[in-house]
Amino acid sequence: MKTVSHLHRIAAGLFLSVAAFSTPLQAADDASCKLVRLSDPGWTDITATNGVASVLLDALGYEADVKTLSVPIGYQAMKNGEIDVFLGNWMPAQKSFVDDLNSAKAAEVLTKNLEGAKFTLAVPSYMAEKGVKDFADLAKHADEFESKIYGIEPGAPANQNIQKIIDANDFGLKGWQLVESGEQAMLAQEIGRAV
């Protein structure tokens, strides 16, 4: 039931996005109105969401063009009018990007397509079984983590938050290193361990 509701929200948001972006372009050449440019930061969930959006757009007579862009570059492309839709906005983590777009009157958040998700650090289950359940547990296992926290893509606000925690010695993490990475690299590392 939750999945169906989630898909209905995505469809509604996409329909509103298409309507919002096509309305001011009515005076433009017909061909230019048919292309909807979507940003994809390379996250599996957004790749799937953009896939659903592309099918819906096609059914509505539009063509979807999905560009793989990092989060900061995707928002800048939206501000520059090079991207029409981004379906992966994580609030409040990406608030500064959205505020910048709003102040430039370059975009508008039309709907939320995901609510209640956690935005935090995660550890593999074998580390949770060893007692790492909270940020405060990390320092006790510094050797096992090689005093490294793997963040997400470079430029992401999440990485800035992690670096602030390290710099402030919150949870005894002074001297730890933030390693900027990405979903694909993390999944490849875990798959490599499992094989």
C-alpha positions, -999 to +999 in steps of 0.1 A: +000+000+000+028+024+009+045+017-025+013+025-044+009+057-025+045+066-031+041+060-069+009+081-069+028+109-053+056+106-078+031+106-107+013+136-093+045+155-087+057+146-122+025+157-137+027+190-119+063+194-129+055+188-165+025+212-163+046+239-145+075+237-169+054+235-201+031+264-193+057+292-195+072+277-226+040+279-247+053+307-269+084+287-277+089+263-306+068+231-301+099+209-303+115+227-274+085+221-252+086+183-258+119+177-240+119+174-202+155+173-188+159+154-155+189+154-132+202+121-117+230+122-091+237+085-097+216+072-068+198+039-074+165+052-061+166+083-083+176+062-113+144+041-107+123+072-101+136+089-133+128+056-151+092+058-139+090+095-148+104+088-183+077+062-190+050+086-177+064+115-197+065+093-228+029+084-223+020+121-221+038+128-254+070+142-239+106+130-243+127+126-211+165+133-212+182+121-180+216+137-172+239+122-146+251+151-125+264+155-090+240+172-066+257+206-066+261+206-104+225+194-109+212+223-089+234+248-107+222+233-140+186+238-128+194+274-119+209+280-153+178+265-171+197+234-183+177+210-161+139+210-156+133+184-129+152+169-100+133+142-081+159+135-054+158+166-032+167+157+003+155+182+028+168+197+050+202+185+037+199+203+004+181+233+018+209+257+008+207+246-028+169+250-028+171+284-011+195+295-038+171+284-065+141+300-048+159+334-043+168+333-080+132+323-088+147+295-109+127+266-095+098+256-072+094+226-050+060+212-061+056+182-039+074+158-016+079+123-030+094+107+001+087+114+038+101+099+070+135+088+056+165+090+079+195+110+069+224+096+090+254+074+091+251+036+086+274+007+094+274-028+081+254-053+101+285-071+114+296-037+130+261-032+145+264-067+160+297-056+176+279-027+193+281+002+169+245+016+173+252+053+177+277+079+167+292+077+202+301+041+195+323+049+165+354+060+184+356+028+204+360+010+171+384+034+154+409+007+144+382-014+127+370+017+108+406+028+102+394+061+116+375+068+084+339+078+077+328+072+041+306+101+029+287+105-003+295+124-034+319+153-032+302+186-026+272+171-008+259+188+023+261+155+042+299+155+038+300+191+052+280+179+082+304+149+088+334+172+085+319+195+111+315+166+135+351+155+130+365+191+133+345+197+165+356+164+180+320+155+185+317+118+197+355+117+200+360+117+163+389+142+162+415+129+138+391+108+118+391+112+080+361+119+058+365+099+026+342+113-001+327+085-021+294+076-037+267+050-037+283+029-065+317+028-048+302+018-015+281-009-031+310-022-051+331-024-019+304-043+000+298-067-029+336-073-031+336-082+006+307-106+002+322-125-027 
